[in-house]
């Protein structure tokens, strides 16, 4: 005779089922967010390889064009991702992004010239752009509204984990090559191994994308109602009223049409106000200079007298702080809301960037003979990491969460693609300009970033609407 095991004391069968259901939703979300891991890894891994690329191809400060070339690909990938996702489905587009990541990794590890490497970086950038759009859109569509903010935060957590792992891998490869980024390992230079290592997570992403369910919204739009019903039971629980949810999705689709960029036009300044808000959120996120830390931090610290191995460790420590800040944001985003977090972050970033600008004003010398007094060097390091912390606990998470939530259903895919493209273009501008601006005046460069952080305060206070606790269907 079989005996049914009773629930643990203090835990009902319903709560046990709820825990199991939530764990399944977390797995689905984490698998989708692995695209964010690749996004972070691929965009940051270049940090350790910059000096090796400069020496190998003799490109000098023009290395910034190789670094930034991925961002142009990202803008294109982000612009096309929404259209591809609506035509082919979210899962198929994730697989395409994984394949592009893999091909780009192999090509970047085996370049013949600077132009060849640039091409592979652009291809990898397209994969980054696709992942930057498809993951938050998919997560927003499958996550129950009660958990949507925290689950959407997985995208940013995955990004910062990717950044941290890339820095750790770079450091390990550099040490294995005798602290020489051009040292040989199995016939390849260390920097080549750094760029090629992205192949491993790309394969994992492809495999996981093959086992998670398609978005119920896409399934309903494609006429695959029974599949949509099954997915809704998976993500919202067995007691969910799937008939009502499908009817709700159908009603929205019936009054909707395929999103087009021209649907975003209107208002006094060309775009609808809500679209401008999303675009400016994306642009401000980049104009504060956050990716300078992750693309150039190793050569930044080397430029003020820190050796290469130590600079890679400092970059890794910044990545750990990035993770800590992201975990803080995940814990707070559904409790205190998106808008308060953004305001806290803006003020903190402005103060820390201003402090870093003051410290860098004491740097003296030029070329490889730059130095900075010990006190100011310590202040610069603390301020830079404080900036990373404030960014990670606010704008790093909030922007991606809000871009997945803030737009009406009829505009979401097109508006998210436009906002993400604007973000990559702003990122490209900052990335290309930093080497020359820092050579001209490193302190003034950080003053510029501090000004943008300060300007983001009135922008958020005046134009950004809170989306905490609102269903996607309520956005208007």
KENULO-970941 format. One record per residue (C-alpha): x, z, y; chain; residue number from 1. Coordinates in steps of 0.25 Angstrom, whole numbers, plus 5000, padded with zeros to 4 digits. Each point is the difference from the previous one (the first is absolute). Layout:
BEGIN
@x->X; z->Z; y->Y; chaine->A; num->NUM;
...
This chain:
BEGIN
@x->5000; z->5000; y->5000; chaine->A; num->1;
@x->5006; z->4996; y->5014; chaine->A; num->2;
@x->5000; z->5010; y->5011; chaine->A; num->3;
@x->4999; z->4996; y->5014; chaine->A; num->4;
@x->5011; z->5007; y->5008; chaine->A; num->5;
@x->4994; z->5007; y->5012; chaine->A; num->6;
@x->5006; z->4998; y->5014; chaine->A; num->7;
@x->5011; z->5010; y->5004; chaine->A; num->8;
@x->4995; z->5013; y->5007; chaine->A; num->9;
@x->4995; z->4997; y->5014; chaine->A; num->10;
@x->5000; z->4985; y->4998; chaine->A; num->11;
@x->4987; z->4993; y->4996; chaine->A; num->12;
@x->5000; z->4987; y->4992; chaine->A; num->13;
@x->4995; z->4993; y->5013; chaine->A; num->14;
@x->5013; z->5005; y->5008; chaine->A; num->15;
@x->5009; z->4996; y->4988; chaine->A; num->16;
@x->4994; z->4986; y->5000; chaine->A; num->17;
@x->5001; z->4999; y->5015; chaine->A; num->18;
@x->5015; z->5004; y->4999; chaine->A; num->19;
@x->5002; z->4989; y->4990; chaine->A; num->20;
@x->4992; z->4990; y->5008; chaine->A; num->21;
@x->5009; z->5003; y->5013; chaine->A; num->22;
@x->5013; z->4999; y->4992; chaine->A; num->23;
@x->4995; z->4986; y->4996; chaine->A; num->24;
@x->4998; z->4996; y->5014; chaine->A; num->25;
@x->5013; z->5006; y->5004; chaine->A; num->26;
@x->5007; z->4992; y->4989; chaine->A; num->27;
@x->4993; z->4987; y->5005; chaine->A; num->28;
@x->5004; z->5003; y->5015; chaine->A; num->29;
@x->5014; z->5003; y->4996; chaine->A; num->30;
@x->5002; z->4987; y->4992; chaine->A; num->31;
@x->4994; z->4992; y->5012; chaine->A; num->32;
@x->5009; z->5008; y->5010; chaine->A; num->33;
@x->5013; z->4996; y->4992; chaine->A; num->34;
@x->4999; z->4988; y->5008; chaine->A; num->35;
@x->5003; z->5009; y->5012; chaine->A; num->36;
@x->5012; z->5005; y->4992; chaine->A; num->37;
@x->5006; z->4986; y->4999; chaine->A; num->38;
@x->4996; z->4998; y->5015; chaine->A; num->39;
@x->5009; z->5013; y->5003; chaine->A; num->40;
@x->5011; z->4997; y->4990; chaine->A; num->41;
@x->5002; z->4985; y->5004; chaine->A; num->42;
@x->4999; z->5002; y->5015; chaine->A; num->43;
@x->5010; z->5012; y->5000; chaine->A; num->44;
@x->5010; z->4996; y->4989; chaine->A; num->45;
@x->5006; z->4990; y->5010; chaine->A; num->46;
@x->5005; z->5013; y->5008; chaine->A; num->47;
@x->5011; z->5002; y->4990; chaine->A; num->48;
@x->5004; z->4985; y->4998; chaine->A; num->49;
@x->5001; z->4997; y->5015; chaine->A; num->50;
@x->5015; z->5002; y->5001; chaine->A; num->51;
@x->5003; z->4993; y->4987; chaine->A; num->52;
@x->4992; z->4988; y->5005; chaine->A; num->53;
@x->5007; z->5000; y->5013; chaine->A; num->54;
@x->5014; z->4999; y->4994; chaine->A; num->55;
@x->4996; z->4991; y->4988; chaine->A; num->56;
@x->4994; z->4989; y->5009; chaine->A; num->57;
@x->5007; z->5003; y->5014; chaine->A; num->58;
@x->4987; z->5001; y->5008; chaine->A; num->59;
@x->5003; z->5012; y->5009; chaine->A; num->60;
@x->4988; z->5004; y->5008; chaine->A; num->61;
@x->4992; z->4988; y->4995; chaine->A; num->62;
@x->4998; z->5008; y->4988; chaine->A; num->63;
@x->4988; z->5005; y->5007; chaine->A; num->64;
@x->4993; z->4986; y->4997; chaine->A; num->65;
@x->5003; z->5002; y->4985; chaine->A; num->66;
@x->4994; z->5014; y->5001; chaine->A; num->67;
@x->4988; z->4996; y->5008; chaine->A; num->68;
@x->4997; z->4987; y->4993; chaine->A; num->69;
@x->4992; z->5008; y->4989; chaine->A; num->70;
@x->4991; z->5004; y->5012; chaine->A; num->71;
@x->4996; z->4986; y->5003; chaine->A; num->72;
@x->4996; z->4998; y->4986; chaine->A; num->73;
@x->4993; z->5013; y->5000; chaine->A; num->74;
@x->4991; z->4995; y->5012; chaine->A; num->75;
@x->4997; z->4987; y->4992; chaine->A; num->76;
@x->4997; z->5008; y->4988; chaine->A; num->77;
@x->4991; z->5010; y->5007; chaine->A; num->78;
@x->4992; z->4989; y->5007; chaine->A; num->79;
@x->4997; z->4993; y->4987; chaine->A; num->80;
@x->4998; z->5012; y->4991; chaine->A; num->81;
@x->4985; z->5002; y->5004; chaine->A; num->82;
@x->4996; z->4986; y->4998; chaine->A; num->83;
@x->5007; z->5000; y->4986; chaine->A; num->84;
@x->4994; z->5013; y->4996; chaine->A; num->85;
@x->4986; z->4995; y->5004; chaine->A; num->86;
@x->5002; z->4987; y->4992; chaine->A; num->87;
@x->5008; z->5005; y->4988; chaine->A; num->88;
@x->4997; z->5015; y->4999; chaine->A; num->89;
@x->5009; z->5012; y->5004; chaine->A; num->90;
@x->5006; z->5001; y->4986; chaine->A; num->91;
@x->5005; z->4986; y->4999; chaine->A; num->92;
@x->5006; z->5001; y->5014; chaine->A; num->93;
@x->5007; z->5013; y->4996; chaine->A; num->94;
@x->5007; z->4992; y->4989; chaine->A; num->95;
@x->5004; z->4989; y->5009; chaine->A; num->96;
@x->5007; z->5010; y->5009; chaine->A; num->97;
@x->5007; z->5006; y->4988; chaine->A; num->98;
@x->5005; z->4987; y->4995; chaine->A; num->99;
@x->5005; z->4996; y->5014; chaine->A; num->100;
@x->5007; z->5014; y->5001; chaine->A; num->101;
@x->5007; z->4997; y->4987; chaine->A; num->102;
@x->5005; z->4986; y->5003; chaine->A; num->103;
@x->5004; z->5004; y->5014; chaine->A; num->104;
@x->5008; z->5012; y->4994; chaine->A; num->105;
@x->5008; z->4990; y->4991; chaine->A; num->106;
@x->5002; z->4990; y->5010; chaine->A; num->107;
@x->5005; z->5010; y->5011; chaine->A; num->108;
@x->5010; z->5006; y->4989; chaine->A; num->109;
@x->5006; z->4986; y->4998; chaine->A; num->110;
@x->5001; z->4993; y->5013; chaine->A; num->111;
@x->5009; z->4988; y->5003; chaine->A; num->112;
@x->5000; z->5002; y->5015; chaine->A; num->113;
@x->4994; z->5007; y->5012; chaine->A; num->114;
@x->4989; z->4990; y->5001; chaine->A; num->115;
@x->4997; z->5001; y->4985; chaine->A; num->116;
@x->4999; z->5015; y->5001; chaine->A; num->117;
@x->4991; z->4998; y->5012; chaine->A; num->118;
@x->4990; z->4992; y->4992; chaine->A; num->119;
@x->4999; z->5010; y->4989; chaine->A; num->120;
@x->4998; z->5011; y->5010; chaine->A; num->121;
@x->4988; z->4992; y->5006; chaine->A; num->122;
@x->4994; z->4998; y->4986; chaine->A; num->123;
@x->5001; z->5015; y->4998; chaine->A; num->124;
@x->4994; z->5003; y->5013; chaine->A; num->125;
@x->4988; z->4991; y->4997; chaine->A; num->126;
@x->4998; z->5010; y->4988; chaine->A; num->127;
@x->5002; z->5012; y->5009; chaine->A; num->128;
@x->4989; z->4994; y->5009; chaine->A; num->129;
@x->4990; z->4998; y->4989; chaine->A; num->130;
@x->5002; z->5014; y->4995; chaine->A; num->131;
@x->4999; z->5006; y->5013; chaine->A; num->132;
@x->4986; z->4994; y->5001; chaine->A; num->133;
@x->4995; z->5000; y->4986; chaine->A; num->134;
@x->5003; z->5014; y->4996; chaine->A; num->135;
@x->4992; z->5007; y->5012; chaine->A; num->136;
@x->4989; z->4991; y->4998; chaine->A; num->137;
@x->4998; z->5002; y->4985; chaine->A; num->138;
@x->5002; z->5015; y->5001; chaine->A; num->139;
@x->4989; z->5001; y->5011; chaine->A; num->140;
@x->4991; z->4992; y->4992; chaine->A; num->141;
@x->5002; z->5008; y->4987; chaine->A; num->142;
@x->5002; z->5014; y->5005; chaine->A; num->143;
@x->4988; z->5009; y->5001; chaine->A; num->144;
@x->4997; z->5004; y->5015; chaine->A; num->145;
@x->5003; z->5015; y->4998; chaine->A; num->146;
@x->5014; z->4997; y->4996; chaine->A; num->147;
@x->5003; z->4986; y->5007; chaine->A; num->148;
@x->5009; z->5006; y->5010; chaine->A; num->149;
@x->5009; z->5007; y->4991; chaine->A; num->150;
@x->5000; z->4988; y->4990; chaine->A; num->151;
@x->5002; z->4990; y->5011; chaine->A; num->152;
@x->5012; z->5009; y->5003; chaine->A; num->153;
@x->5007; z->4996; y->4987; chaine->A; num->154;
@x->5004; z->4987; y->5006; chaine->A; num->155;
@x->5008; z->5006; y->5010; chaine->A; num->156;
@x->5006; z->5011; y->4990; chaine->A; num->157;
@x->5004; z->4988; y->4991; chaine->A; num->158;
@x->5007; z->4993; y->5012; chaine->A; num->159;
@x->5008; z->5012; y->5004; chaine->A; num->160;
@x->5003; z->5003; y->4985; chaine->A; num->161;
@x->5005; z->4985; y->4999; chaine->A; num->162;
@x->5009; z->5003; y->5012; chaine->A; num->163;
@x->5006; z->5012; y->4995; chaine->A; num->164;
@x->5002; z->4994; y->4986; chaine->A; num->165;
@x->5007; z->4988; y->5006; chaine->A; num->166;
@x->5009; z->5009; y->5008; chaine->A; num->167;
@x->5004; z->5008; y->4988; chaine->A; num->168;
@x->5002; z->4988; y->4992; chaine->A; num->169;
@x->5009; z->4994; y->5011; chaine->A; num->170;
@x->5008; z->5013; y->5001; chaine->A; num->171;
@x->5002; z->5000; y->4984; chaine->A; num->172;
@x->5004; z->4986; y->5000; chaine->A; num->173;
@x->5010; z->5002; y->5012; chaine->A; num->174;
@x->5006; z->5012; y->4992; chaine->A; num->175;
@x->5001; z->4992; y->4987; chaine->A; num->176;
@x->5007; z->4989; y->5008; chaine->A; num->177;
@x->5010; z->5010; y->5006; chaine->A; num->178;
@x->4993; z->5002; y->5013; chaine->A; num->179;
@x->5002; z->4985; y->5003; chaine->A; num->180;
@x->4987; z->4992; y->5003; chaine->A; num->181;
@x->5008; z->4988; y->4996; chaine->A; num->182;
@x->5007; z->5006; y->4988; chaine->A; num->183;
@x->4997; z->4993; y->4987; chaine->A; num->184;
@x->4991; z->5005; y->4988; chaine->A; num->185;
@x->4998; z->4990; y->4988; chaine->A; num->186;
@x->5004; z->4988; y->5008; chaine->A; num->187;
@x->4991; z->5003; y->5012; chaine->A; num->188;
@x->5003; z->5007; y->5013; chaine->A; num->189;
@x->4993; z->5013; y->5002; chaine->A; num->190;
@x->4991; z->4995; y->5011; chaine->A; num->191;
@x->4995; z->4989; y->4991; chaine->A; num->192;
@x->4996; z->5011; y->4989; chaine->A; num->193;
@x->4993; z->5007; y->5011; chaine->A; num->194;
@x->4991; z->4988; y->5004; chaine->A; num->195;
@x->4998; z->4997; y->4985; chaine->A; num->196;
@x->4995; z->5013; y->4995; chaine->A; num->197;
@x->4986; z->4998; y->5006; chaine->A; num->198;
@x->4998; z->4991; y->4988; chaine->A; num->199;
@x->4997; z->5013; y->4991; chaine->A; num->200;
@x->4988; z->5006; y->5009; chaine->A; num->201;
@x->4995; z->4985; y->5002; chaine->A; num->202;
@x->4998; z->4999; y->4985; chaine->A; num->203;
@x->4993; z->5014; y->4999; chaine->A; num->204;
@x->4991; z->4996; y->5011; chaine->A; num->205;
@x->4996; z->4987; y->4993; chaine->A; num->206;
@x->4997; z->5008; y->4987; chaine->A; num->207;
@x->4991; z->5011; y->5007; chaine->A; num->208;
@x->4993; z->4989; y->5008; chaine->A; num->209;
@x->4996; z->4994; y->4987; chaine->A; num->210;
@x->4993; z->5013; y->4995; chaine->A; num->211;
@x->4992; z->5005; y->5012; chaine->A; num->212;
@x->4986; z->4995; y->5003; chaine->A; num->213;
@x->4996; z->4990; y->5010; chaine->A; num->214;
@x->4993; z->5004; y->5013; chaine->A; num->215;
@x->4985; z->5002; y->4998; chaine->A; num->216;
@x->4998; z->4993; y->5014; chaine->A; num->217;
@x->5007; z->4988; y->4995; chaine->A; num->218;
@x->4993; z->5000; y->4986; chaine->A; num->219;
@x->4986; z->5000; y->5007; chaine->A; num->220;
@x->5004; z->4989; y->5009; chaine->A; num->221;
@x->5004; z->4992; y->4988; chaine->A; num->222;
@x->4987; z->5003; y->4992; chaine->A; num->223;
@x->5007; z->5009; y->4990; chaine->A; num->224;
@x->4990; z->5011; y->5002; chaine->A; num->225;
@x->5002; z->5007; y->4986; chaine->A; num->226;
@x->5015; z->5001; y->5002; chaine->A; num->227;
@x->4997; z->5005; y->5014; chaine->A; num->228;
@x->4990; z->5011; y->4994; chaine->A; num->229;
@x->5011; z->5004; y->4990; chaine->A; num->230;
@x->5011; z->5001; y->5011; chaine->A; num->231;
@x->4990; z->5009; y->5009; chaine->A; num->232;
@x->4998; z->5009; y->4988; chaine->A; num->233;
@x->5015; z->5001; y->4999; chaine->A; num->234;
@x->5003; z->5004; y->5014; chaine->A; num->235;
@x->4987; z->5007; y->5004; chaine->A; num->236;
@x->4997; z->5007; y->4988; chaine->A; num->237;
@x->4990; z->4998; y->4989; chaine->A; num->238;
@x->4989; z->5007; y->5008; chaine->A; num->239;
@x->5001; z->4990; y->5011; chaine->A; num->240;
@x->4988; z->4991; y->5004; chaine->A; num->241;
@x->5007; z->4987; y->4997; chaine->A; num->242;
@x->4987; z->4992; y->5002; chaine->A; num->243;
@x->4999; z->5005; y->5014; chaine->A; num->244;
@x->5014; z->4998; y->5003; chaine->A; num->245;
@x->5000; z->4986; y->4995; chaine->A; num->246;
@x->4987; z->4997; y->5008; chaine->A; num->247;
@x->5007; z->5005; y->5012; chaine->A; num->248;
@x->5012; z->4992; y->4998; chaine->A; num->249;
@x->4991; z->4988; y->4997; chaine->A; num->250;
@x->4993; z->5002; y->5013; chaine->A; num->251;
@x->5012; z->5000; y->5008; chaine->A; num->252;
@x->5005; z->4987; y->4993; chaine->A; num->253;
@x->4987; z->4993; y->5002; chaine->A; num->254;
@x->5001; z->5002; y->5015; chaine->A; num->255;
@x->5015; z->4997; y->5000; chaine->A; num->256;
@x->5009; z->4988; y->4999; chaine->A; num->257;
@x->5014; z->4998; y->4997; chaine->A; num->258;
@x->5009; z->5006; y->5011; chaine->A; num->259;
@x->5007; z->4990; y->5009; chaine->A; num->260;
@x->5009; z->5003; y->5011; chaine->A; num->261;
@x->4990; z->4994; y->5010; chaine->A; num->262;
@x->4990; z->5011; y->4996; chaine->A; num->263;
@x->5010; z->5010; y->5007; chaine->A; num->264;
@x->4998; z->4993; y->5014; chaine->A; num->265;
@x->4992; z->5006; y->5011; chaine->A; num->266;
@x->5000; z->5009; y->5011; chaine->A; num->267;
@x->5008; z->4999; y->5013; chaine->A; num->268;
@x->5014; z->4998; y->4994; chaine->A; num->269;
@x->4998; z->4990; y->4989; chaine->A; num->270;
@x->4998; z->5010; y->4989; chaine->A; num->271;
@x->4989; z->5010; y->4997; chaine->A; num->272;
@x->5003; z->5014; y->5005; chaine->A; num->273;
@x->5001; z->5006; y->4986; chaine->A; num->274;
@x->5010; z->4989; y->4996; chaine->A; num->275;
@x->5009; z->5002; y->5012; chaine->A; num->276;
@x->5000; z->5015; y->4996; chaine->A; num->277;
@x->5005; z->4997; y->4986; chaine->A; num->278;
@x->5010; z->4990; y->5005; chaine->A; num->279;
@x->5006; z->5010; y->5011; chaine->A; num->280;
@x->5000; z->5011; y->4989; chaine->A; num->281;
@x->5009; z->4991; y->4992; chaine->A; num->282;
@x->5009; z->4996; y->5011; chaine->A; num->283;
@x->5002; z->5014; y->5006; chaine->A; num->284;
@x->5003; z->5005; y->4986; chaine->A; num->285;
@x->5012; z->4991; y->5000; chaine->A; num->286;
@x->5004; z->5000; y->5015; chaine->A; num->287;
@x->5004; z->5015; y->4999; chaine->A; num->288;
@x->5012; z->4994; y->4992; chaine->A; num->289;
@x->4998; z->5007; y->4986; chaine->A; num->290;
@x->5006; z->4989; y->4992; chaine->A; num->291;
@x->5013; z->5000; y->5008; chaine->A; num->292;
@x->5002; z->5013; y->4992; chaine->A; num->293;
@x->4998; z->4994; y->4987; chaine->A; num->294;
@x->5006; z->4986; y->5002; chaine->A; num->295;
@x->5012; z->5004; y->5008; chaine->A; num->296;
@x->5002; z->5015; y->4999; chaine->A; num->297;
@x->5013; z->4998; y->4991; chaine->A; num->298;
@x->5007; z->4992; y->5011; chaine->A; num->299;
@x->4994; z->5008; y->5011; chaine->A; num->300;
@x->5007; z->5013; y->4995; chaine->A; num->301;
@x->5012; z->4992; y->4997; chaine->A; num->302;
@x->5000; z->4995; y->5014; chaine->A; num->303;
@x->5001; z->5015; y->5005; chaine->A; num->304;
@x->5012; z->5003; y->4991; chaine->A; num->305;
@x->4994; z->5004; y->4986; chaine->A; num->306;
@x->5006; z->4993; y->4988; chaine->A; num->307;
@x->4992; z->4991; y->4991; chaine->A; num->308;
@x->4997; z->5009; y->4988; chaine->A; num->309;
@x->4995; z->5011; y->5009; chaine->A; num->310;
@x->4992; z->4991; y->5008; chaine->A; num->311;
@x->4992; z->4995; y->4988; chaine->A; num->312;
@x->4998; z->5015; y->4996; chaine->A; num->313;
@x->4995; z->5003; y->5014; chaine->A; num->314;
@x->4990; z->4988; y->4998; chaine->A; num->315;
@x->4996; z->5006; y->4987; chaine->A; num->316;
@x->4997; z->5013; y->5006; chaine->A; num->317;
@x->4992; z->4993; y->5011; chaine->A; num->318;
@x->4992; z->4994; y->4989; chaine->A; num->319;
@x->4997; z->5014; y->4993; chaine->A; num->320;
@x->4995; z->5005; y->5014; chaine->A; num->321;
@x->4991; z->4987; y->5000; chaine->A; num->322;
@x->4994; z->5004; y->4987; chaine->A; num->323;
@x->4998; z->5015; y->5004; chaine->A; num->324;
@x->4993; z->4995; y->5013; chaine->A; num->325;
@x->4991; z->4990; y->4992; chaine->A; num->326;
@x->4996; z->5011; y->4991; chaine->A; num->327;
@x->4996; z->5009; y->5012; chaine->A; num->328;
@x->4992; z->4988; y->5005; chaine->A; num->329;
@x->4993; z->4998; y->4986; chaine->A; num->330;
@x->4996; z->5015; y->5000; chaine->A; num->331;
@x->4995; z->4999; y->5015; chaine->A; num->332;
@x->4993; z->4986; y->5001; chaine->A; num->333;
@x->4987; z->5004; y->4994; chaine->A; num->334;
@x->5000; z->5014; y->5006; chaine->A; num->335;
@x->5003; z->4998; y->5015; chaine->A; num->336;
@x->4998; z->4986; y->5001; chaine->A; num->337;
@x->5007; z->4987; y->5003; chaine->A; num->338;
@x->5000; z->5001; y->5015; chaine->A; num->339;
@x->5006; z->5014; y->5002; chaine->A; num->340;
@x->5011; z->4997; y->4991; chaine->A; num->341;
@x->5003; z->4987; y->5008; chaine->A; num->342;
@x->5001; z->5008; y->5013; chaine->A; num->343;
@x->5009; z->5011; y->4994; chaine->A; num->344;
@x->5009; z->4989; y->4995; chaine->A; num->345;
@x->5001; z->4993; y->5013; chaine->A; num->346;
@x->5004; z->5012; y->5008; chaine->A; num->347;
@x->5010; z->5004; y->4989; chaine->A; num->348;
@x->5006; z->4986; y->5000; chaine->A; num->349;
@x->5001; z->4999; y->5015; chaine->A; num->350;
@x->5007; z->5013; y->5001; chaine->A; num->351;
@x->5010; z->4998; y->4988; chaine->A; num->352;
@x->5003; z->4986; y->5005; chaine->A; num->353;
@x->5003; z->5005; y->5014; chaine->A; num->354;
@x->5009; z->5010; y->4994; chaine->A; num->355;
@x->5008; z->4990; y->4992; chaine->A; num->356;
@x->5001; z->4991; y->5012; chaine->A; num->357;
@x->5007; z->5012; y->5007; chaine->A; num->358;
@x->5009; z->5003; y->4989; chaine->A; num->359;
@x->5005; z->4985; y->4998; chaine->A; num->360;
@x->5003; z->5000; y->5015; chaine->A; num->361;
@x->5012; z->5008; y->4997; chaine->A; num->362;
@x->5006; z->4989; y->4991; chaine->A; num->363;
@x->5013; z->4994; y->5004; chaine->A; num->364;
@x->5009; z->4989; y->4996; chaine->A; num->365;
@x->4997; z->4986; y->4994; chaine->A; num->366;
@x->5000; z->4992; y->4987; chaine->A; num->367;
@x->5005; z->5009; y->4989; chaine->A; num->368;
@x->5006; z->5010; y->5009; chaine->A; num->369;
@x->4987; z->5006; y->5005; chaine->A; num->370;
@x->4999; z->5016; y->5000; chaine->A; num->371;
@x->4990; z->5010; y->5004; chaine->A; num->372;
@x->5002; z->5015; y->5003; chaine->A; num->373;
@x->4997; z->5009; y->4988; chaine->A; num->374;
@x->4988; z->5007; y->5007; chaine->A; num->375;
@x->4994; z->4987; y->5005; chaine->A; num->376;
@x->5002; z->4994; y->4986; chaine->A; num->377;
@x->4993; z->5012; y->4994; chaine->A; num->378;
@x->4988; z->4999; y->5010; chaine->A; num->379;
@x->4999; z->4985; y->4997; chaine->A; num->380;
@x->4999; z->5002; y->4985; chaine->A; num->381;
@x->4990; z->5011; y->5001; chaine->A; num->382;
@x->4992; z->4992; y->5011; chaine->A; num->383;
@x->5000; z->4987; y->4991; chaine->A; num->384;
@x->4995; z->5008; y->4988; chaine->A; num->385;
@x->4989; z->5007; y->5008; chaine->A; num->386;
@x->4996; z->4986; y->5005; chaine->A; num->387;
@x->4999; z->4996; y->4985; chaine->A; num->388;
@x->4992; z->5012; y->4997; chaine->A; num->389;
@x->4990; z->4999; y->5011; chaine->A; num->390;
@x->4998; z->4985; y->4997; chaine->A; num->391;
@x->4998; z->5002; y->4985; chaine->A; num->392;
@x->4990; z->5012; y->5002; chaine->A; num->393;
@x->4992; z->4991; y->5010; chaine->A; num->394;
@x->5001; z->4985; y->5003; chaine->A; num->395;
@x->5006; z->4997; y->4987; chaine->A; num->396;
@x->4988; z->5004; y->4992; chaine->A; num->397;
@x->4989; z->4999; y->5011; chaine->A; num->398;
@x->5002; z->4986; y->5003; chaine->A; num->399;
@x->4999; z->4995; y->4986; chaine->A; num->400;
@x->4988; z->5009; y->4997; chaine->A; num->401;
@x->4992; z->4995; y->5013; chaine->A; num->402;
@x->5003; z->4985; y->4998; chaine->A; num->403;
@x->4993; z->5002; y->4986; chaine->A; num->404;
@x->4988; z->5007; y->5006; chaine->A; num->405;
@x->4998; z->4996; y->5015; chaine->A; num->406;
@x->4995; z->4986; y->4999; chaine->A; num->407;
@x->4986; z->4996; y->4997; chaine->A; num->408;
@x->4998; z->4994; y->4986; chaine->A; num->409;
@x->4998; z->4985; y->5006; chaine->A; num->410;
@x->5013; z->5001; y->5007; chaine->A; num->411;
@x->5009; z->5009; y->4991; chaine->A; num->412;
@x->5008; z->4990; y->4992; chaine->A; num->413;
@x->5003; z->4991; y->5012; chaine->A; num->414;
@x->5002; z->5011; y->5010; chaine->A; num->415;
@x->5009; z->5008; y->4991; chaine->A; num->416;
@x->5009; z->4987; y->4997; chaine->A; num->417;
@x->5001; z->4998; y->5016; chaine->A; num->418;
@x->5004; z->5014; y->5002; chaine->A; num->419;
@x->5010; z->5001; y->4989; chaine->A; num->420;
@x->5006; z->4986; y->5005; chaine->A; num->421;
@x->5001; z->5006; y->5014; chaine->A; num->422;
@x->5007; z->5012; y->4994; chaine->A; num->423;
@x->5010; z->4992; y->4993; chaine->A; num->424;
@x->5003; z->4991; y->5013; chaine->A; num->425;
@x->5002; z->5013; y->5008; chaine->A; num->426;
@x->5009; z->5005; y->4989; chaine->A; num->427;
@x->5008; z->4987; y->5000; chaine->A; num->428;
@x->5002; z->5001; y->5015; chaine->A; num->429;
@x->5005; z->5014; y->4999; chaine->A; num->430;
@x->5009; z->4997; y->4988; chaine->A; num->431;
@x->5007; z->4987; y->5007; chaine->A; num->432;
@x->5002; z->5007; y->5013; chaine->A; num->433;
@x->5006; z->5013; y->4996; chaine->A; num->434;
@x->5014; z->4996; y->4997; chaine->A; num->435;
@x->5002; z->4994; y->5013; chaine->A; num->436;
@x->4992; z->5010; y->5008; chaine->A; num->437;
@x->5008; z->5011; y->4993; chaine->A; num->438;
@x->5013; z->4993; y->5003; chaine->A; num->439;
@x->4996; z->4999; y->5015; chaine->A; num->440;
@x->4995; z->5015; y->5001; chaine->A; num->441;
@x->4996; z->5008; y->4988; chaine->A; num->442;
@x->4994; z->5011; y->5009; chaine->A; num->443;
@x->4991; z->4991; y->5008; chaine->A; num->444;
@x->4995; z->4993; y->4987; chaine->A; num->445;
@x->4995; z->5014; y->4995; chaine->A; num->446;
@x->4994; z->5002; y->5014; chaine->A; num->447;
@x->4992; z->4987; y->4998; chaine->A; num->448;
@x->4994; z->5005; y->4987; chaine->A; num->449;
@x->4997; z->5013; y->5006; chaine->A; num->450;
@x->4992; z->4993; y->5011; chaine->A; num->451;
@x->4992; z->4993; y->4989; chaine->A; num->452;
@x->4997; z->5013; y->4993; chaine->A; num->453;
@x->4995; z->5006; y->5013; chaine->A; num->454;
@x->4991; z->4989; y->5003; chaine->A; num->455;
@x->4994; z->5001; y->4986; chaine->A; num->456;
@x->4994; z->5013; y->5005; chaine->A; num->457;
@x->4990; z->4995; y->5010; chaine->A; num->458;
@x->4997; z->4988; y->4991; chaine->A; num->459;
@x->4995; z->5009; y->4988; chaine->A; num->460;
@x->4993; z->5009; y->5009; chaine->A; num->461;
@x->4992; z->4989; y->5007; chaine->A; num->462;
@x->4998; z->4989; y->4990; chaine->A; num->463;
@x->5001; z->5005; y->4986; chaine->A; num->464;
@x->4988; z->5005; y->4993; chaine->A; num->465;
@x->5000; z->5011; y->4989; chaine->A; num->466;
@x->4997; z->4994; y->4986; chaine->A; num->467;
@x->5000; z->5013; y->4992; chaine->A; num->468;
@x->4989; z->5002; y->4990; chaine->A; num->469;
@x->4993; z->4987; y->5004; chaine->A; num->470;
@x->4996; z->4989; y->4989; chaine->A; num->471;
@x->5006; z->4987; y->5001; chaine->A; num->472;
@x->4986; z->4994; y->5001; chaine->A; num->473;
@x->4997; z->5008; y->5013; chaine->A; num->474;
@x->5012; z->4994; y->5008; chaine->A; num->475;
@x->4995; z->4991; y->5011; chaine->A; num->476;
